[in-house]
């Protein structure tokens, strides 16, 4: 019997994939569809209806989701009173994306503005406590130009 070749990283996946724990992971998936245009790639719920595995695609990237499960040590940002992690999202139009995310329930934590490193950039907190930075690259800069611009910003 011959073995078929199985790719160690499946097609359409990247080596690093965020896996978010959420209180209400199915609702988070719905939010990401409204806020960021995510595509629902599937949901697997347990007998009680809690999401054991969900997956969405935003642009060319996948995010996995799961419901909180304290018995297994899986807690989301609301249970932990915050998260040190920020998910960075590049989009075609940062202003339109942030507006759509706010309309869907996100909170602006840093207004969108042109940044010294060449991005138009802002930050959000989603209704599930996850932090997002959202950007559109607006100008290419050399490392030296970025360093000089950073020095100008820091006084």
Secondary structure as the mmCIF struct_conf table of DSSP 4:
data_model
#
loop_
_struct_conf.conf_type_id
_struct_conf.id
_struct_conf.beg_label_comp_id
_struct_conf.beg_label_asym_id
_struct_conf.beg_label_seq_id
_struct_conf.end_label_comp_id
_struct_conf.end_label_asym_id
_struct_conf.end_label_seq_id
HELX_LH_PP_P HELX_LH_PP_P1 UNK A 2 UNK A 5
BEND BEND1 UNK A 8 UNK A 9
TURN_TY1_P TURN_TY1_P1 UNK A 11 UNK A 12
BEND BEND2 UNK A 15 UNK A 15
STRN STRN1 UNK A 19 UNK A 22
TURN_TY1_P TURN_TY1_P2 UNK A 23 UNK A 24
HELX_RH_AL_P HELX_RH_AL_P1 UNK A 25 UNK A 36
STRN STRN2 UNK A 39 UNK A 45
TURN_TY1_P TURN_TY1_P3 UNK A 47 UNK A 48
BEND BEND3 UNK A 49 UNK A 49
STRN STRN3 UNK A 51 UNK A 58
TURN_TY1_P TURN_TY1_P4 UNK A 59 UNK A 60
STRN STRN4 UNK A 61 UNK A 67
STRN STRN5 UNK A 69 UNK A 69
HELX_RH_3T_P HELX_RH_3T_P1 UNK A 70 UNK A 72
TURN_TY1_P TURN_TY1_P5 UNK A 73 UNK A 73
STRN STRN6 UNK A 74 UNK A 74
HELX_RH_AL_P HELX_RH_AL_P2 UNK A 77 UNK A 80
TURN_TY1_P TURN_TY1_P6 UNK A 81 UNK A 81
BEND BEND4 UNK A 84 UNK A 84
STRN STRN7 UNK A 86 UNK A 90
BEND BEND5 UNK A 92 UNK A 92
HELX_RH_AL_P HELX_RH_AL_P3 UNK A 94 UNK A 104
TURN_TY1_P TURN_TY1_P7 UNK A 105 UNK A 105
STRN STRN8 UNK A 107 UNK A 114
TURN_TY1_P TURN_TY1_P8 UNK A 116 UNK A 117
BEND BEND6 UNK A 118 UNK A 118
STRN STRN9 UNK A 119 UNK A 125
TURN_TY1_P TURN_TY1_P9 UNK A 127 UNK A 128
BEND BEND7 UNK A 129 UNK A 129
STRN STRN10 UNK A 131 UNK A 137
HELX_RH_AL_P HELX_RH_AL_P4 UNK A 143 UNK A 153
TURN_TY1_P TURN_TY1_P10 UNK A 154 UNK A 154
#
